[in-house]
Amino acid sequence: MLFALLQPVALVGLLLGFLAAVAVRAATQATLTRRLLRHHVGSALPNPRRDLDPFGALAAALGGTGWGRQAPLPEAQWRSAQAGRRAAVLAGGPLAAIVLGLGVLIGYVAAYPESLLLSMSYPSDVLRGFPGPAVEQLWASAGVALVCFGVFAFIPLPPLDGWGLLLLAIRRPSDGFQKVRFWLEERNIGVLLLLVFMVLPLGLSVPLLLGVLNLVVTPLLQAVAG
C-alpha cells in the first residue's frame, strides 16, 4: 500500500478491502470449523488482535495485499479423517473474500458502466494506487483488494491457506518433505519467501507474486467488466 501513498483515496480503499477480507475470511473459517468439525474457536465477530497477522499486514503495506492468521485449529484436528471438511474450512475463507470482492466490483460496474478501469488495468496497478475520481478509486480499490487477498491465500506457502490444503493432499509425506516443512514453518522461511516475492521484482516487470495475481485475477476483472 505504500506505493499508493500518492493516491490517498485509493489507499483507503485498499486498506478497507484488506481489513474486510481478513474479517470475512476469519468469520467464515470460524463458522465452518464450528459447523463442519464441531470444534468451537470463539466468536465469528471480527477481532483484529486475533485475526490480523503482523507479517501479513506488513506484506499488505509493502505489496498491496497480505494474509490473516492461520485457521484456528490445533494440529491434531487437521490430521483427523475429515480431510474433506477440513479442506472446506481452509478454502471457504478465501473463497468468501473472493465472492465478496466480485460482488463489490459488480456493483462498481453497475454504478459506472462507462469505466474502463477493470478491463484496462492489471491488479498490480490497482494495488499500487490508480488515479481517478475519488468514489471510483475507493470502490474499485476495495473490490480488487478483496479478490486479490482471496486468490493470494491459495498460494501453497506457509502460513497461507494454500499450504494447509497442500498438507491435506499429501497423506504420506516423505522425510525430505518433512525437512522442507520444518524450514518453511518453524524457521519462517515461508514468510520470508512471501515477503521477498511480494516486494522484489527479481528481474521481472513486477514482483513474482504480483505477477501471479495479474495472471489469475485479470481474467476475473475482465469478466466482471464484460
C-alpha positions in Angstrom: 0.0 0.0 0.0 3.0 2.3 0.4 3.0 2.7 -3.4 -0.5 4.1 -3.2 0.5 7.0 -0.9 0.2 9.4 -3.8 -3.4 8.4 -4.2 -4.8 8.7 -0.7 -8.4 7.7 -1.6 -7.2 4.6 -3.4 -5.0 3.8 -0.3 -8.1 4.0 1.9 -9.9 1.7 -0.4 -7.1 -0.9 -0.4 -6.9 -0.7 3.4 -10.7 -1.2 3.8 -10.6 -4.1 1.3 -7.7 -5.8 3.1 -9.4 -5.4 6.5 -12.7 -6.6 5.2 -11.0 -9.6 3.6 -9.3 -10.5 6.9 -12.5 -10.3 8.8 -14.7 -12.2 6.3 -12.1 -15.0 6.0 -11.8 -15.4 9.7 -15.5 -15.3 10.3 -16.2 -17.9 7.5 -13.5 -20.2 8.8 -14.7 -20.0 12.4 -18.3 -20.7 11.3 -17.3 -23.6 9.1 -15.0 -25.0 11.8 -17.9 -25.0 14.3 -20.4 -26.4 11.9 -18.4 -29.0 10.0 -15.8 -30.1 12.6 -17.8 -29.4 15.8 -14.8 -27.5 17.1 -15.5 -24.2 18.9 -13.0 -21.5 18.1 -14.7 -18.5 19.7 -16.9 -15.8 18.2 -17.0 -15.2 14.4 -17.2 -11.5 15.0 -14.1 -9.5 13.8 -11.3 -9.3 16.3 -8.2 -7.6 14.9 -5.9 -9.0 17.7 -7.0 -12.5 16.8 -7.4 -12.2 13.0 -4.6 -10.0 11.9 -1.2 -11.5 11.2 1.7 -9.0 11.7 3.7 -10.3 8.7 0.5 -10.4 6.6 -0.2 -6.8 7.5 3.5 -5.9 6.6 3.1 -7.7 3.2 -0.1 -5.7 2.6 1.8 -2.4 3.4 4.7 -3.3 1.1 2.9 -5.1 -1.8 -0.8 -4.2 -1.6 -2.2 -7.4 -0.2 -1.3 -9.9 2.5 -2.9 -12.6 4.7 -4.6 -13.2 8.1 -3.7 -15.6 10.9 -3.8 -19.3 10.2 -7.1 -21.1 10.6 -7.6 -21.5 14.4 -7.4 -25.3 14.7 -4.9 -27.5 16.6 -2.6 -29.7 14.6 -4.4 -32.9 15.8 -7.6 -31.7 14.2 -6.0 -31.4 10.7 -4.7 -34.9 11.0 -8.2 -36.4 11.5 -10.1 -38.5 9.0 -12.3 -35.5 8.0 -9.9 -34.3 5.3 -12.7 -33.0 3.0 -14.4 -31.0 5.7 -11.0 -29.6 6.8 -10.3 -28.6 3.3 -13.7 -26.9 3.1 -12.8 -24.8 6.2 -9.4 -23.8 4.7 -10.8 -23.0 1.2 -14.0 -21.4 2.5 -12.3 -18.4 4.0 -10.5 -17.0 0.9 -13.4 -18.0 -1.3 -15.7 -15.9 0.8 -13.3 -12.9 0.3 -13.3 -13.5 -3.5 -17.0 -13.7 -3.7 -17.5 -10.5 -1.6 -14.9 -8.8 -3.8 -16.6 -9.8 -7.0 -19.9 -8.6 -5.6 -18.3 -5.2 -4.8 -16.8 -5.0 -8.3 -20.1 -6.0 -10.0 -21.7 -3.1 -8.0 -18.9 -0.8 -9.2 -19.5 -1.8 -12.9 -23.3 -1.3 -12.5 -22.7 2.2 -11.0 -20.1 3.2 -13.5 -20.8 1.3 -16.8 -18.5 3.6 -18.8 -15.5 2.9 -16.6 -12.6 1.1 -18.3 -10.6 0.5 -15.1 -11.3 -3.2 -14.7 -10.8 -4.0 -18.4 -7.7 -1.9 -18.9 -5.8 -2.3 -15.6 -3.8 -5.1 -14.1 -4.5 -6.0 -10.4 -0.9 -4.9 -9.6 -1.8 -1.4 -11.0 -4.8 -1.1 -8.7 -2.8 -2.4 -5.7 -0.3 0.3 -6.2 -2.9 3.1 -6.4 -4.6 4.2 -9.6 -5.7 7.8 -10.4 -9.4 8.7 -10.9 -12.5 10.2 -9.3 -12.5 9.6 -5.6 -15.6 7.4 -5.3 -14.4 5.2 -8.1 -11.0 4.9 -6.6 -12.4 3.9 -3.2 -14.9 1.4 -4.6 -12.7 -0.3 -7.2 -9.7 -0.5 -4.9 -11.7 -2.2 -2.1 -13.1 -4.8 -4.5 -9.8 -5.6 -6.1 -8.1 -5.8 -2.7 -10.7 -8.4 -1.6 -10.3 -10.5 -4.7 -6.5 -10.4 -4.6 -6.5 -11.3 -0.9 -8.6 -14.4 -1.6 -6.5 -15.5 -4.6 -3.3 -14.9 -2.7 -4.4 -17.1 0.1 -4.3 -20.2 -2.1 -0.6 -19.9 -2.8 1.0 -23.1 -1.3 3.4 -21.5 1.2 3.0 -21.2 4.9 1.2 -19.6 6.6 -1.3 -19.3 3.8 -4.4 -21.5 3.4 -3.0 -23.0 0.2 -0.2 -24.5 2.3 -2.7 -26.2 4.6 -4.5 -27.6 1.5 -1.2 -28.9 0.2 -0.6 -30.7 3.6 -4.0 -32.3 3.4 -3.3 -33.6 -0.1 0.0 -35.2 0.9 -1.2 -38.1 3.0 2.3 -39.8 3.4 4.9 -37.0 3.4 8.5 -38.1 2.8 11.4 -37.3 5.0 12.6 -34.7 2.5 9.2 -33.0 2.6 9.2 -33.0 6.4 12.6 -31.3 6.4 11.3 -28.7 3.9 8.2 -28.2 6.0 10.3 -27.6 9.1 12.3 -24.9 7.4 9.3 -23.2 5.8 7.2 -23.3 9.0 9.4 -23.4 12.0 12.2 -21.2 10.6 9.7 -18.8 9.0 11.3 -19.3 5.6 7.8 -19.4 4.1 7.0 -15.9 5.4 10.4 -14.7 4.2 9.8 -16.0 0.7 6.3 -14.5 0.6 7.7 -11.1 1.5 10.6 -11.3 -0.9 8.4 -12.4 -3.8 5.8 -9.8 -3.0 8.3 -6.9 -3.0 11.3 -7.5 -5.1 11.0 -7.6 -8.9 13.9 -10.1 -9.2 14.4 -9.1 -12.8 10.7 -9.1 -13.7 8.5 -6.2 -14.6 6.6 -6.7 -11.3 7.4 -8.8 -8.2 6.7 -12.5 -8.8 3.6 -12.8 -6.6 2.0 -9.7 -8.1 2.6 -11.3 -11.5 0.8 -14.4 -10.3 -2.1 -12.2 -9.2 -2.1 -10.5 -12.6 -2.3 -13.9 -14.3 -5.2 -15.2 -12.2 -7.2 -12.1 -11.2 -7.1 -10.2 -14.5 -9.5 -12.6 -16.3 -11.9 -12.2 -13.4 -11.8 -8.4 -13.6 -12.3 -8.6 -17.4 -15.2 -11.0 -16.9 -16.9 -8.6 -14.4 -16.3 -5.6 -16.7 -18.0 -7.5 -19.5 
